[in-house]
């Protein structure tokens, strides 16, 4: 009859084989661990004497096997050591494989960066054992290229919005997008080559894109994985039926054609209308999931309005109008605040200028009729929105999604033609927002809404559209599809 330790070893071995059947390296790990277990309890130290020397070989084999287990991405929980230089094996349990995740984005507007950060936060909370890396693919480009791309978008969108509208409309055709892709392949880019090498090194199981630009490299890189690789290549051989999963996480309520690519396995979209548009353009319905736009997990908590105002030091009995400019401080915020301060109805104003320090400094030096607080970039947007009765903003996908998560009505001012105009139309159609065609109309719109029954109806409409758990839902869907391939 086996002793107590022997019985425990047999049970552990049985569990190991149940969890890890077919994985020989895990069984070797279990064998070394169980041999160590069946020895009298004591320290494992290569420099010690009995019983250390008797265990040294098993401990070294255990460490080597453990490294191999990790390299094959099988997550094993164990409990070692109560003192430096010692090892005590007490428990073995497989909890499932861990994934290598890349979240790829581009710094073209603050929304893409915020969506990527939200996905990273959600994934780390949901699956802390996975390896998650967030990357701006512009980091692989030259400093001049990065500057031109980032500032170019901001300058065109703010100073030549009609030019942006033309570019947006002309490229919003699947055939045009395909032609552009063929043209790009004729002119290799050093930044795309570097991004491909990065993917080779990371060897991801899945790549989540919160901007369409990473798809340009992924399209070539993913197809190359299925072809024969030269000796010494760092790319792992892809098993049939187990390719890298690429997810296109669309950050607006409209799906532009550039988000579509043959390399994409999963589209995560904001609403049913967005899904219908992709399906109408030929994407298989089973590859499109309505998740919402990913926002920070902070927005899953909705503080009471009075509580949020108390935390922020605001007057609890005076309505709050929150004016937002987006992460890069775009839009006619200075003019909007000026005309809003001229309204006769009493309320207090909070202005968030984002990373536009020049705008913040300018507004901070003004004298106001209404109680006004001017802020720069903030990390407590969920509290500011919770404290507000009404939000005056542009129609960026992330800002809108955050407001909807907090059940806040919106007044949309000067949406950028293209994606923001589409977002604005969606909100108006669902009665969660009104549009101020001109900045001069903002005071009247705000005064009419504050305290009205319509404001309450708009808040209820916003709640129906809200998807505060979008980031978690996207992670859940991706993991489900990854595991469905194994």
BELBELLIN-V57771 format. One record per pair of residues at least 24 apart in sequence whose ideal C-beta (glycine too) atoms are under 10 Angstrom apart, sorted by sequence separation. I is the first residue (numbers start at 1). J is the second residue. D is the distance in whole Angstrom. If there is no record, write none. Layout:
<<I,J,D> <I,J,D>>
This chain:
<<9,33,9> <10,34,9> <13,37,10> <34,58,9> <35,59,10> <63,87,9> <73,97,5> <74,98,8> <75,99,10> <99,123,9> <112,136,9> <192,216,6> <193,217,8> <196,220,7> <197,221,10> <200,224,10> <222,246,6> <250,274,7> <253,277,10> <255,279,10> <257,281,7> <259,283,10> <264,288,10> <267,291,10> <268,292,8> <269,293,9> <270,294,10> <321,345,10> <329,353,5> <330,354,8> <346,370,7> <347,371,8> <348,372,7> <349,373,7> <350,374,8> <351,375,7> <352,376,8> <353,377,8> <354,378,8> <382,406,7> <395,419,8> <396,420,6> <399,423,9> <400,424,9> <403,427,9> <408,432,9> <409,433,7> <410,434,8> <411,435,8> <412,436,7> <413,437,9> <414,438,9> <434,458,8> <9,34,5> <12,37,7> <32,57,9> <33,58,8> <36,61,9> <62,87,8> <69,94,9> <72,97,8> <73,98,6> <191,216,10> <192,217,4> <196,221,5> <200,225,10> <221,246,10> <250,275,10> <255,280,10> <266,291,10> <268,293,9> <327,352,10> <328,353,10> <329,354,4> <331,356,10> <334,359,6> <337,362,10> <338,363,9> <341,366,8> <344,369,9> <345,370,9> <346,371,9> <348,373,8> <349,374,9> <350,375,7> <351,376,10> <352,377,8> <353,378,9> <381,406,9> <395,420,4> <397,422,9> <407,432,9> <408,433,10> <409,434,8> <410,435,9> <411,436,6> <412,437,10> <413,438,9> <414,439,7> <432,457,9> <433,458,7> <8,34,9> <9,35,9> <32,58,5> <33,59,10> <35,61,8> <36,62,6> <73,99,7> <101,127,8> <191,217,8> <192,218,10> <195,221,8> <199,225,9> <218,244,8> <255,281,8> <268,294,8> <319,345,8> <321,347,5> <322,348,10> <323,349,6> <324,350,9> <325,351,8> <326,352,9> <328,354,6> <329,355,6> <330,356,8> <333,359,6> <337,363,6> <341,367,9> <343,369,9> <352,378,6> <394,420,6> <395,421,7> <397,423,6> <400,426,8> <404,430,10> <413,439,6> <431,457,7> <432,458,6> <9,36,10> <31,58,9> <32,59,8> <35,62,9> <59,86,10> <62,89,8> <73,100,7> <189,216,8> <192,219,10> <193,220,10> <219,246,9> <250,277,10> <319,346,8> <320,347,7> <321,348,7> <322,349,8> <323,350,7> <324,351,8> <325,352,6> <326,353,10> <327,354,5> <328,355,6> <329,356,2> <333,360,10> <341,368,5> <342,369,7> <343,370,8> <395,422,8> <396,423,7> <400,427,7> <431,458,6> <432,459,8> <6,34,10> <9,37,5> <32,60,9> <33,61,9> <34,62,10> <59,87,6> <70,98,9> <99,127,7> <108,136,10> <189,217,8> <192,220,7> <193,221,10> <196,224,8> <218,246,5> <250,278,8> <255,283,9> <318,346,6> <319,347,4> <320,348,5> <321,349,5> <322,350,5> <323,351,5> <324,352,5> <325,353,5> <326,354,6> <327,355,6> <328,356,7> <329,357,8> <331,359,10> <334,362,6> <338,366,8> <340,368,10> <341,369,5> <342,370,9> <350,378,10> <395,423,4> <404,432,7> <413,441,9> <430,458,10> <432,460,9> <433,461,9> <5,34,10> <8,37,7> <9,38,5> <32,61,4> <33,62,6> <58,87,10> <98,127,7> <101,130,6> <102,131,9> <103,132,7> <104,133,9> <105,134,7> <106,135,10> <107,136,5> <192,221,9> <200,229,10> <318,347,6> <319,348,7> <320,349,8> <321,350,7> <322,351,8> <323,352,7> <324,353,9> <325,354,5> <326,355,9> <327,356,9> <329,358,8> <330,359,9> <333,362,10> <334,363,6> <337,366,8> <340,369,10> <341,370,5> <352,381,7> <394,423,9> <395,424,4> <397,426,10> <403,432,8> <404,433,10> <413,442,6> <431,460,9> <432,461,4> <433,462,8> <8,38,9> <31,61,8> <32,62,4> <59,89,9> <98,128,9> <99,129,9> <100,130,7> <101,131,7> <102,132,8> <103,133,7> <104,134,8> <105,135,7> <106,136,6> <107,137,9> <108,138,8> <218,248,10> <248,278,9> <318,348,5> <319,349,10> <320,350,6> <321,351,9> <322,352,7> <323,353,9> <324,354,8> <325,355,10> <326,356,9> <329,359,5> <333,363,8> <338,368,9> <340,370,8> <394,424,9> <395,425,9> <403,433,9> <411,441,9> <431,461,5> <432,462,4> <6,37,9> <31,62,9> <32,63,9> <58,89,10> <96,127,9> <98,129,5> <99,130,5> <100,131,5> <101,132,5> <102,133,5> <103,134,4> <104,135,6> <105,136,6> <106,137,6> <107,138,6> <185,216,9> <203,234,8> <215,246,7> <315,346,10> <325,356,7> <329,360,8> <337,368,8> <341,372,7> <395,426,9> <411,442,6> <427,458,9> <430,461,6> <431,462,9> <432,463,9> <5,37,6> <6,38,6> <29,61,9> <30,62,10> <32,64,8> <33,65,8> <55,87,8> <97,129,9> <98,130,5> <99,131,7> <100,132,8> <101,133,7> <102,134,8> <103,135,7> <104,136,8> <105,137,7> <106,138,6> <107,139,9> <184,216,6> <188,220,9> <202,234,10> <203,235,7> <214,246,9> <315,347,10> <334,366,9> <340,372,9> <352,384,7> <395,427,7> <400,432,9> <413,445,9> <430,462,9> <432,464,8> <5,38,5> <28,61,8> <29,62,7> <32,65,6> <33,66,9> <52,85,10> <96,129,9> <97,130,9> <98,131,7> <99,132,9> <100,133,8> <101,134,9> <102,135,6> <104,137,6> <105,138,9> <106,139,10> <184,217,10> <200,233,8> <201,234,6> <203,236,6> <215,248,7> <255,288,9> <315,348,6> <337,370,10> <395,428,10> <400,433,8> <412,445,10> <431,464,10> <432,465,6> <5,39,9> <28,62,9> <29,63,10> <31,65,8> <32,66,9> <52,86,9> <95,129,8> <181,215,9> <185,219,9> <200,234,4> <201,235,10> <214,248,9> <314,348,6> <325,359,7> <350,384,6> <411,445,5> <427,461,9> <430,464,8> <431,465,10> <432,466,9> <3,38,9> <5,40,9> <29,64,9> <30,65,8> <177,212,9> <181,216,7> <184,219,9> <185,220,7> <199,234,10> <200,235,5> <248,283,10> <325,360,9> <337,372,7> <350,385,10> <411,446,6> <427,462,8> <430,465,6> <2,38,9> <5,41,9> <28,64,9> <29,65,4> <44,80,10> <180,216,9> <184,220,9> <199,235,8> <200,236,9> <212,248,7> <314,350,8> <28,65,5> <29,66,6> <44,81,9> <48,85,8> <197,234,8> <205,242,9> <207,244,6> <208,245,9> <209,246,7> <210,247,10> <211,248,10> <337,374,8> <350,387,8> <27,65,9> <29,67,10> <43,81,9> <45,83,10> <47,85,8> <48,86,10> <177,215,10> <181,219,7> <205,243,10> <206,244,7> <207,245,8> <208,246,8> <209,247,7> <210,248,9> <211,249,9> <212,250,9> <250,288,10> <312,350,8> <325,363,10> <350,388,7> <395,433,8> <411,449,7> <427,465,8> <26,65,8> <29,68,8> <30,69,10> <43,82,9> <45,84,10> <46,85,9> <107,146,8> <181,220,9> <196,235,9> <205,244,7> <206,245,4> <207,246,5> <208,247,5> <209,248,6> <210,249,5> <211,250,10> <212,251,10> <222,261,10> <223,262,8> <248,287,10> <309,348,9> <348,387,10> <349,388,10> <426,465,9> <25,65,7> <26,66,10> <28,68,8> <29,69,5> <43,83,7> <45,85,5> <106,146,10> <204,244,6> <205,245,7> <206,246,7> <207,247,7> <208,248,9> <209,249,6> <210,250,9> <211,251,8> <222,262,9> <223,263,7> <247,287,10> <248,288,10> <253,293,8> <323,363,10> <348,388,10> <393,433,9> <395,435,9> <409,449,7> <25,66,10> <28,69,9> <44,85,8> <45,86,7> <108,149,7> <109,150,9> <203,244,9> <204,245,9> <206,247,7> <207,248,10> <208,249,6> <209,250,9> <210,251,6> <222,263,5> <250,291,10> <252,293,8> <347,388,10> <348,389,10> <350,391,10> <351,392,9> <352,393,9> <25,67,10> <26,68,9> <43,85,7> <44,86,6> <45,87,9> <107,149,8> <108,150,7> <149,191,10> <204,246,10> <209,251,10> <216,258,9> <219,261,5> <221,263,8> <222,264,10> <247,289,9> <249,291,8> <251,293,6> <347,389,8> <391,433,9> <25,68,5> <26,69,6> <33,76,10> <43,86,4> <44,87,4> <106,149,7> <107,150,5> <215,258,8> <218,261,7> <219,262,6> <220,263,8> <222,265,9> <250,293,8> <251,294,8> <347,390,9> <349,392,9> <24,68,10> <25,69,6> <42,86,9> <43,87,7> <44,88,8> <106,150,9> <108,152,9> <109,153,7> <145,189,9> <212,256,7> <215,259,8> <219,263,4> <247,291,10> <249,293,8> <390,434,10> <392,436,8> <29,74,9> <33,78,8> <42,87,10> <43,88,8> <44,89,9> <108,153,5> <109,154,8> <145,190,9> <146,191,9> <199,244,8> <212,257,9> <213,258,8> <215,260,9> <216,261,8> <218,263,5> <219,264,9> <249,294,6> <409,454,8> <23,69,8> <25,71,9> <26,72,8> <30,76,9> <42,88,9> <107,153,9> <108,154,8> <145,191,7> <212,258,4> <215,261,4> <217,263,9> <218,264,8> <409,455,6> <25,72,6> <29,76,7> <41,88,7> <106,153,9> <211,258,9> <212,259,5> <214,261,10> <215,262,9> <216,263,10> <329,376,9> <352,399,10> <408,455,10> <409,456,9> <411,458,10> <26,74,6> <41,89,10> <109,157,8> <141,189,8> <142,190,8> <211,259,9> <212,260,8> <215,263,6> <329,377,9> <409,457,9> <410,458,8> <20,69,9> <23,72,7> <25,74,8> <29,78,9> <41,90,10> <108,157,9> <140,189,9> <141,190,8> <142,191,8> <212,261,8> <214,263,10> <215,264,7> <321,370,8> <323,372,9> <328,377,10> <409,458,4> <26,76,7> <39,89,10> <140,190,8> <141,191,4> <209,259,9> <327,377,7> <392,442,6> <408,458,9> <409,459,6> <23,74,6> <36,87,7> <37,88,9> <140,191,4> <141,192,9> <320,371,9> <321,372,10> <323,374,10> <407,458,9> <408,459,7> <409,460,10> <36,88,9> <37,89,5> <75,127,9> <77,129,9> <139,191,9> <140,192,8> <209,261,9> <212,264,10> <318,370,9> <340,392,7> <407,459,5> <409,461,8> <410,462,8> <36,89,5> <37,90,9> <138,191,7> <140,193,8> <141,194,8> <318,371,7> <320,373,10> <392,445,8> <406,459,9> <407,460,8> <409,462,6> <20,74,7> <33,87,10> <35,89,10> <75,129,5> <137,191,7> <140,194,4> <141,195,9> <209,263,10> <324,378,10> <392,446,7> <407,461,9> <408,462,6> <19,74,9> <34,89,8> <37,92,9> <75,130,9> <137,192,8> <139,194,9> <140,195,5> <209,264,8> <337,392,9> <390,445,9> <407,462,5> <408,463,9> <20,76,9> <33,89,5> <73,129,10> <139,195,9> <140,196,9> <207,263,9> <315,371,7> <336,392,6> <390,446,6> <406,462,8> <407,463,4> <19,76,9> <32,89,9> <73,130,9> <137,194,9> <138,195,10> <140,197,9> <207,264,10> <314,371,8> <324,381,8> <336,393,9> <389,446,9> <404,461,9> <405,462,9> <406,463,9> <407,464,9> <33,91,10> <34,92,9> <73,131,9> <137,195,5> <140,198,7> <207,265,10> <208,266,9> <210,268,10> <404,462,5> <405,463,9> <407,465,9> <408,466,10> <33,92,6> <139,198,9> <206,265,9> <209,268,10> <314,373,8> <322,381,9> <333,392,9> <390,449,6> <403,462,7> <404,463,8> <407,466,6> <16,76,9> <135,195,8> <206,266,9> <208,268,8> <313,373,9> <324,384,9> <333,393,9> <389,449,8> <390,450,6> <404,464,9> <405,465,9> <406,466,8> <137,198,9> <312,373,8> <324,385,9> <333,394,9> <389,450,6> <404,465,5> <405,466,5> <407,468,10> <30,92,7> <322,384,6> <331,393,8> <332,394,9> <389,451,8> <400,462,9> <403,465,10> <404,466,4> <405,467,7> <406,468,8> <29,92,8> <135,198,7> <322,385,6> <331,394,5> <403,466,9> <404,467,7> <405,468,4> <30,94,10> <135,199,10> <149,213,9> <320,384,9> <322,386,10> <324,388,10> <330,394,7> <401,465,9> <402,466,10> <404,468,8> <405,469,9> <133,198,9> <320,385,10> <322,387,8> <323,388,10> <331,396,10> <390,455,7> <400,465,9> <401,466,8> <405,470,9> <26,92,10> <320,386,10> <322,388,4> <330,396,9> <389,455,7> <401,467,7> <402,468,9> <135,202,9> <320,387,5> <321,388,7> <322,389,9> <323,390,10> <324,391,6> <326,393,8> <401,468,9> <26,94,7> <312,380,8> <320,388,5> <321,389,7> <322,390,7> <323,391,8> <324,392,7> <325,393,8> <326,394,6> <328,396,10> <390,458,9> <133,202,6> <311,380,9> <319,388,9> <320,389,6> <321,390,5> <322,391,5> <323,392,5> <324,393,4> <325,394,8> <326,395,10> <327,396,8> <390,459,9> <401,470,7> <314,384,10> <319,389,5> <320,390,8> <321,391,8> <322,392,7> <323,393,7> <324,394,7> <326,396,5> <389,459,9> <23,94,9> <131,202,8> <133,204,8> <312,383,6> <316,387,9> <318,389,10> <319,390,8> <320,391,10> <321,392,6> <322,393,8> <325,396,10> <327,398,8> <340,411,10> <391,462,10> <20,92,10> <131,203,10> <132,204,10> <135,207,10> <137,209,9> <308,380,9> <311,383,6> <312,384,7> <324,396,9> <326,398,9> <327,399,9> <19,92,9> <131,204,9> <138,211,10> <314,387,6> <326,399,6> <19,93,7> <20,94,6> <23,97,10> <131,205,9> <134,208,9> <137,211,8> <308,382,9> <309,383,9> <312,386,9> <314,388,10> <325,399,9> <19,94,4> <130,205,9> <136,211,9> <138,213,8> <308,383,5> <311,386,9> <312,387,6> <324,399,6> <336,411,10> <15,91,10> <16,92,6> <18,94,9> <19,95,8> <130,206,10> <132,208,10> <134,210,9> <137,213,6> <307,383,9> <308,384,8> <311,387,8> <12,89,9> <15,92,7> <16,93,9> <19,96,9> <136,213,10> <137,214,5> <140,217,9> <180,257,9> <181,258,9> <308,385,8> <309,386,9> <310,387,9> <336,413,6> <15,93,7> <16,94,7> <136,214,10> <180,258,8> <308,386,4> <309,387,5> <324,402,9> <335,413,9> <336,414,8> <12,91,8> <13,92,9> <15,94,8> <135,214,8> <137,216,9> <177,256,8> <178,257,9> <303,382,7> <307,386,8> <308,387,4> <309,388,9> <324,403,9> <335,414,10> <12,92,5> <137,217,7> <177,257,4> <181,261,7> <302,382,8> <303,383,6> <305,385,10> <306,386,10> <307,387,9> <308,388,9> <333,413,9> <12,93,9> <137,218,10> <176,257,7> <177,258,5> <181,262,9> <298,379,9> <301,382,7> <305,386,6> <306,387,9> <322,403,9> <332,413,7> <333,414,10> <8,90,10> <172,254,9> <175,257,9> <176,258,9> <177,259,9> <178,260,9> <298,380,8> <299,381,8> <300,382,9> <301,383,10> <303,385,9> <304,386,7> <305,387,6> <331,413,7> <332,414,6> <123,206,10> <172,255,9> <173,256,10> <174,257,5> <177,260,6> <178,261,9> <210,293,9> <296,379,9> <298,381,8> <299,382,5> <302,385,9> <303,386,4> <304,387,10> <305,388,8> <331,414,6> <172,256,5> <173,257,6> <174,258,10> <177,261,8> <178,262,9> <210,294,7> <298,382,5> <302,386,6> <303,387,8> <305,389,8> <322,406,10> <330,414,9> <331,415,9> <123,208,9> <171,256,7> <172,257,5> <296,381,8> <297,382,10> <298,383,9> <301,386,9> <331,416,9> <168,254,10> <171,257,7> <172,258,8> <174,260,6> <208,294,9> <295,381,9> <296,382,7> <299,385,8> <322,408,8> <324,410,9> <330,416,8> <382,468,9> <169,256,10> <171,258,6> <295,382,9> <299,386,10> <120,208,9> <168,256,7> <322,410,10> <323,411,9> <119,208,6> <324,413,10> <331,420,10> <168,258,9> <321,411,9> <323,413,9> <326,416,10> <104,195,8> <119,210,7> <116,208,8> <118,210,9> <102,195,10> <115,208,9> <116,209,9> <117,210,9> <104,198,10> <115,209,10> <116,210,5> <326,420,10> <104,199,9> <115,210,4> <116,211,8> <102,198,8> <114,210,9> <115,211,9> <102,199,7> <112,209,9> <113,210,8> <339,436,10> <349,446,10> <112,210,5> <113,211,9> <308,406,10> <342,440,10> <345,443,8> <111,210,8> <112,211,5> <339,438,10> <340,439,9> <343,442,8> <344,443,8> <345,444,10> <347,446,8> <102,202,6> <104,204,10> <111,211,9> <112,212,9> <336,436,9> <339,439,6> <342,442,10> <343,443,4> <347,447,9> <101,202,9> <102,203,10> <103,204,10> <112,213,9> <305,406,10> <338,439,9> <339,440,6> <342,443,6> <343,444,8> <345,446,7> <100,202,6> <102,204,4> <109,211,9> <295,397,10> <296,398,9> <299,401,8> <337,439,10> <339,441,9> <340,442,6> <341,443,9> <343,445,10> <345,447,4> <100,203,6> <101,204,6> <102,205,9> <103,206,9> <104,207,6> <105,208,9> <106,209,9> <108,211,7> <293,396,10> <295,398,6> <299,402,6> <302,405,8> <303,406,9> <305,408,10> <336,439,6> <339,442,6> <340,443,6> <343,446,6> <344,447,7> <345,448,9> <347,450,6> <100,204,5> <101,205,7> <102,206,7> <103,207,8> <104,208,7> <105,209,7> <106,210,8> <107,211,9> <108,212,10> <177,281,10> <293,397,5> <294,398,8> <295,399,9> <298,402,9> <299,403,10> <301,405,10> <302,406,6> <335,439,5> <336,440,10> <338,442,10> <339,443,6> <343,447,5> <345,449,10> <346,450,9> <347,451,10> <99,204,8> <100,205,5> <101,206,6> <102,207,5> <103,208,5> <104,209,5> <105,210,5> <106,211,4> <108,213,8> <293,398,6> <295,400,10> <299,404,9> <300,405,8> <301,406,10> <302,407,7> <334,439,10> <335,440,9> <337,442,9> <339,444,10> <340,445,10> <345,450,6> <99,205,4> <100,206,8> <101,207,8> <102,208,7> <103,209,8> <104,210,7> <105,211,5> <106,212,8> <293,399,10> <295,401,5> <296,402,8> <299,405,4> <333,439,10> <336,442,6> <340,446,7> <345,451,8> <98,205,9> <99,206,6> <100,207,10> <101,208,7> <102,209,9> <103,210,7> <104,211,7> <106,213,5> <174,281,6> <293,400,8> <294,401,8> <295,402,5> <298,405,9> <299,406,7> <332,439,6> <335,442,9> <336,443,10> <339,446,10> <340,447,10> <343,450,9> <97,205,9> <105,213,9> <106,214,7> <173,281,9> <174,282,7> <293,401,4> <295,403,10> <331,439,10> <104,213,8> <105,214,7> <174,283,10> <292,401,7> <293,402,9> <295,404,9> <296,405,9> <104,214,4> <295,405,6> <332,442,10> <103,214,10> <104,215,9> <293,404,9> <295,406,10> <102,214,9> <292,404,9> <293,405,10> <104,217,9> <292,405,9> <104,218,8> <102,218,10> <323,442,9> <321,442,9> <323,446,10> <321,446,6> <270,397,7> <319,446,9> <119,247,9> <321,449,10> <321,450,8> <73,203,10> <119,249,7> <270,400,9> <293,423,10> <319,449,10> <320,450,10> <118,249,10> <270,401,7> <319,450,5> <73,205,8> <319,451,7> <116,249,8> <115,249,6> <270,404,10> <115,250,9> <116,251,9> <115,251,5> <319,455,10> <112,249,9> <114,251,9> <112,251,6> <111,251,5> <111,252,8> <102,244,9> <104,246,9> <109,251,9> <253,395,9> <252,395,9> <254,397,9> <100,244,10> <101,245,10> <102,246,10> <103,247,10> <105,249,9> <252,396,8> <253,397,7> <104,249,10> <251,396,8> <252,397,4> <277,422,10> <99,245,9> <103,249,9> <105,251,9> <251,397,5> <252,398,9> <250,397,8> <251,398,6> <253,400,8> <252,400,9> <253,401,9> <274,422,10> <119,268,10> <252,401,10> <273,422,10> <251,401,9> <274,426,9> <270,423,9> <273,426,7> <271,426,7> <270,426,8> <273,429,9> <273,430,10> <271,430,9> <302,463,10> <256,418,8> <256,419,7> <254,418,8> <255,419,10> <302,466,9> <254,419,6> <252,418,9> <253,419,8> <254,420,10> <256,422,9> <302,468,8> <252,419,4> <253,420,10> <254,421,9> <255,422,9> <299,466,9> <301,468,8> <251,419,9> <252,420,8> <254,422,4> <299,467,10> <300,468,5> <250,419,10> <253,422,6> <254,423,7> <299,468,5> <300,469,6> <158,328,9> <252,422,7> <253,423,5> <298,468,9> <299,469,9> <300,470,10> <126,297,10> <157,328,9> <158,329,10> <252,423,6> <253,424,9> <254,425,9> <295,466,10> <297,468,8> <299,470,9> <300,471,9> <122,294,7> <125,297,6> <154,326,10> <158,330,5> <251,423,10> <253,425,8> <254,426,8> <295,467,8> <296,468,9> <297,469,8> <299,471,9> <300,472,8> <121,294,9> <122,295,9> <124,297,10> <157,330,7> <158,331,7> <253,426,4> <292,465,9> <294,467,9> <295,468,7> <120,294,10> <121,295,10> <122,296,9> <154,328,6> <157,331,9> <158,332,9> <252,426,9> <253,427,8> <292,466,8> <293,467,7> <295,469,9> <297,471,6> <118,293,9> <119,294,5> <121,296,6> <122,297,6> <153,328,9> <154,329,9> <155,330,10> <292,467,3> <294,469,10> <295,470,6> <296,471,8> <297,472,7> <118,294,4> <119,295,10> <121,297,5> <154,330,6> <253,429,10> <291,467,7> <292,468,8> <294,470,5> <295,471,7> <117,294,9> <118,295,5> <119,296,10> <121,298,9> <151,328,10> <153,330,10> <253,430,10> <290,467,8> <292,469,8> <293,470,6> <294,471,4> <115,293,7> <116,294,8> <117,295,10> <118,296,5> <122,300,9> <150,328,9> <291,469,9> <292,470,3> <293,471,9> <294,472,9> <114,293,10> <115,294,5> <117,296,7> <118,297,7> <291,470,5> <292,471,8> <294,473,9> <114,294,8> <115,295,8> <118,298,9> <290,470,10> <291,471,9> <294,474,6> <114,295,7> <115,296,10> <118,299,9> <291,472,9> <292,473,7> <293,474,9> <294,475,9> <111,293,8> <114,296,7> <291,473,4> <292,474,8> <290,473,9> <291,474,5> <111,295,10> <289,473,8> <291,475,10> <289,474,8> <291,476,9> <291,477,7> <289,476,10> <291,478,10> <210,398,10> <289,477,5> <289,478,10> <103,294,10> <289,480,10> <289,481,9> <271,465,7> <287,481,10> <270,465,9> <271,467,9> <270,467,8> <270,470,8> <154,356,10> <268,470,8> <268,471,10> <268,473,8> <268,474,5> <268,475,10> <266,474,9> <268,477,7> <268,478,8> <266,477,7> <114,326,10> <253,465,9> <266,478,7> <114,327,7> <265,478,9> <113,327,7> <110,325,10> <111,326,8> <112,327,10> <113,328,10> <266,481,6> <110,326,6> <111,327,7> <265,481,7> <109,326,7> <110,327,2> <111,328,10> <265,482,10> <109,327,7> <110,328,5> <109,328,7> <110,329,9> <107,327,9> <108,328,10> <110,330,9> <265,485,10> <107,328,9> <109,330,8> <249,470,9> <249,471,9> <249,474,6> <247,474,7> <247,475,10> <249,478,10> <247,477,8> <247,478,6> <246,478,10> <245,478,7> <245,479,10> <247,481,9> <245,481,6> <157,394,10> <245,482,6> <244,482,10> <245,484,10> <242,482,9> <245,485,7> <243,485,8> <242,485,5> <110,354,7> <241,485,6> <242,486,7> <110,355,8> <241,486,9> <172,418,8> <239,485,9> <171,418,10> <172,419,10> <239,486,10> <168,416,9> <169,417,8> <168,417,7> <169,418,7> <167,417,10> <168,418,3> <172,422,10> <165,416,8> <166,417,9> <167,418,8> <168,419,7> <164,416,6> <165,417,3> <166,418,9> <168,420,10> <161,414,8> <164,417,6> <165,418,6> <168,421,9> <161,415,9> <163,417,9> <164,418,6> <168,422,9> <161,416,6> <162,417,7> <164,419,9> <158,414,9> <161,417,5> <164,420,10> <165,421,8> <161,418,8> <158,416,8> <157,416,5> <161,420,9> <156,416,9> <157,417,9> <161,421,10> <157,418,9> <157,419,10> <153,416,10> <157,420,9> <210,474,10> <208,474,7> <110,377,9> <114,381,9> <208,475,9> <206,475,10> <208,478,7> <207,478,10> <206,478,6> <205,478,9> <206,479,9> <205,479,10> <206,481,9> <206,482,6> <205,482,6> <118,398,8> <205,485,9> <114,396,9> <115,397,8> <114,397,10> <115,398,6> <118,401,10> <112,396,10> <114,398,5> <118,402,10> <111,396,5> <112,397,9> <113,398,9> <114,399,9> <110,396,7> <111,397,5> <112,398,8> <115,401,9> <109,396,7> <111,398,4> <114,401,10> <109,397,9> <110,398,7> <111,399,7> <114,402,9> <109,398,9> <110,399,9> <111,400,9> <111,401,9> <111,402,10> <109,416,9> <111,419,9> <109,419,9> <109,420,10> <132,475,10> <126,471,9> <130,475,9> <125,471,9> <126,472,6> <122,469,8> <125,472,8> <122,470,9> <123,471,8> <127,475,7> <122,471,4> <123,472,9> <126,475,5> <127,476,10> <130,479,9> <121,471,7> <122,472,5> <125,475,9> <126,476,7> <119,470,9> <120,471,9> <121,472,10> <122,473,9> <123,474,9> <124,475,10> <118,470,8> <119,471,5> <122,474,8> <123,475,5> <127,479,7> <118,471,4> <119,472,9> <122,475,5> <123,476,10> <126,479,8> <117,471,9> <118,472,10> <122,476,9> <115,470,9> <119,474,6> <120,475,10> <123,478,9> <115,471,8> <118,474,9> <119,475,7> <123,479,9> <115,474,10> <119,478,9> <101,475,9> <101,478,8> <101,479,9> <99,478,9> <99,479,7> <101,482,10> <96,479,10> <99,482,6> <99,483,9> <97,482,9> <97,483,8> <96,483,8> <97,486,8>>
